[in-house]
């Protein structure tokens, strides 16, 4: 059973892909384990957390259990999500959304993406023996598009803005072309990204940091972290929820703009193309997560993104520009008091693909 996050209407598991009121759907309840096992297995990737996951099927390419490493130059700890099989944290959600596709009997999945989510969904669909159709901006980097094509997926380039890519994909879903495995809309995707929170807690011997920082476009990892830490606390495995801090790209920063944290003088940040989302369907849920955790969102300039990406490379962390916004924003969060001296902060390095 799924429910609407806005009007509480209830729907079966198979369809529709969103509420008749237009809002995203979520699972009616969050599965929780009875107790924490004395020995915790680390052999099945995200499925080690199956007790927290609402789907019955499983698909895996070896996602999950990304390293958590010290980053003294940033006074933080990094979660190396870019070491995932297809190069980004999206593998967590792709594993669970494709498992859900199997569970509801879908044989063709559709997704729209600027790159990483498309590659992840196409790869996990291939693993599961499902057909995939991925809508991408006509301007997407050729190397990213080629990678998606090599999975055997049908790639559909769409001219115009990022929003027109989503519109084209939704039109195809509405006309019956396939099941929408969306990283923005499908609750199964967010159940998967929540495993990042479970892992961070497990890797810290079931303690939580003071804050976690992640790039924020649709909120796919941002909301996954919030939901995961909330589920852990509800299950009694941990006793707090960290502040969830999001980083947006200047010019594409609806949440940061509301908080008045966007620099006035900076040009649009065209480098951080993974978070070029002006109207995220789960914006209300992101605001709620910020309010509930004492979190925040700030916008990061292209100059700061480029500088920080070079600095990360120079320290051995080979990430894409979108990901560099997360560490680039640390000084802003510290100036604004959202991070304080001595805070224990985990930064998600989300993607490696250029
Ligand atoms: Zn509704």
Boltz pocket constraint, residues with backbone or C-beta under 6 A from the ligand:
constraints:
  - pocket:
      binder: B
      contacts: [[A, 4], [A, 5], [A, 6], [A, 7], [A, 8], [A, 9], [A, 19], [A, 20], [A, 21], [A, 22], [A, 23]]
      max_distance: 6.0
